[in-house]
Amino acid sequence: MTDLPAVRGRLTPNRDLSDLTWLRVGGPADYLFQPADLEDLQSFLRDLPAEVTVFPMGVGSNLIVRDGGLRAVVIRLGRGFNGIDVDGDTVTAGAAALDSHVARKSAEAGVDLTFLRTIPGSIGGAVRMNAGCYGAYVADVFVSAQVVLRDGSLTTLTAEDLQFRYRQTELPAGAVLVSATLRGPASDPAALADRMQAQLQKRDESQPTKERSAGSTFRNPAGFSSTGRADDVMDLKAWKVIDNAGMRGATLGGAQMSEKHSNFMINAGGATAADLEGLGENVRKKVYADSGIWLEWEIMRVGDPERS
């Protein structure tokens, strides 16, 4: 790879990524860059040759890195990008702040962002994927986001810029989201704490939270998340069509569709990225054969199947 710009943070060549993903699979990135601060990130992207691919990575909660790794500079934000500031009903959080931390700190200040409490990952990923549950989405509370573009410039993006859809946004190519501002309704802190505790209990009862998973594997065919709503229906839930196709508990190598929640894929021990992605594709084919529905991946899959 071309010589890279000097940095004040950490720039690691040929960095294995498996320990940075919740599924614990995947090969190496050409480089892993952990910027010291915003200015370090901006100057790096500004001076990085345009032909070098950049891949922003959160905490790896909704990601499969293929076994051959990534021919890219992976950018992972950490300290300096995880602050949470509450001002009235407005919350500004660094992209590396965990969704659960944002929910808790907001609740303590009487701001209702409780739907974030059980969502795995960080705010950067939550914005990018328009994360949501219990009938609420990031799009519902989004005010703006600060991003560093591929040329190193800092800009503010609005909801109109991002074009929020179910589990999707339009983030500019190569852009790194560094913070987001959200606005939630005011509520009683004690009531919000009770609600989050109930959500956690419900999650632990229904999801394999003690296993190595990446959250929901596939998007709901209905095109929305109705969990927790009064009109919650099951027919077009991903888990329901997977069950109908007889794929609950299905395995491939060390990968398994959870017996506890059939839309959760787990690394049951020694799985490769190929096992996990292959199992997912088997599920998609079986569901299509059973119901005529092609499930869409919610887990992002990136990189090369084999190292070249």
Sequence and secondary structure as in RCSB ss.txt:
>XXXX:A:sequence
MTDLPAVRGRLTPNRDLSDLTWLRVGGPADYLFQPADLEDLQSFLRDLPAEVTVFPMGVGSNLIVRDGGLRAVVI
RLGRGFNGIDVDGDTVTAGAAALDSHVARKSAEAGVDLTFLRTIPGSIGGAVRMNAGCYGAYVADVFVSAQVVLR
DGSLTTLTAEDLQFRYRQTELPAGAVLVSATLRGPASDPAALADRMQAQLQKRDESQPTKERSAGSTFRNPAGFS
STGRADDVMDLKAWKVIDNAGMRGATLGGAQMSEKHSNFMINAGGATAADLEGLGENVRKKVYADSGIWLEWEIM
RVGDPERS
>XXXX:A:secstr
       SSEEEEEEE GGGSTT    EEEEEEE SSHHHHHHHHHHS TTS EEEE SSTTEEE TT EEEEEE
E  TTS  EEEETTEEEEETTSBHHHHHHHHHHTTB  GGGTT  SBHHHHHHTT EETTEEHHHHEEEEEEE T
TS EEEE HHHHT BTTB    TT EEEEEEEE  B  HHHHHHHHHHHHHHHHHHS TTS EEEESB  TTSS 
 TTSTT   TT HHHHHHHTT TT EETTEEE SS TTEEEE SS  HHHHHHHHHHHHHHHHHHHS    B SE
EES SS  
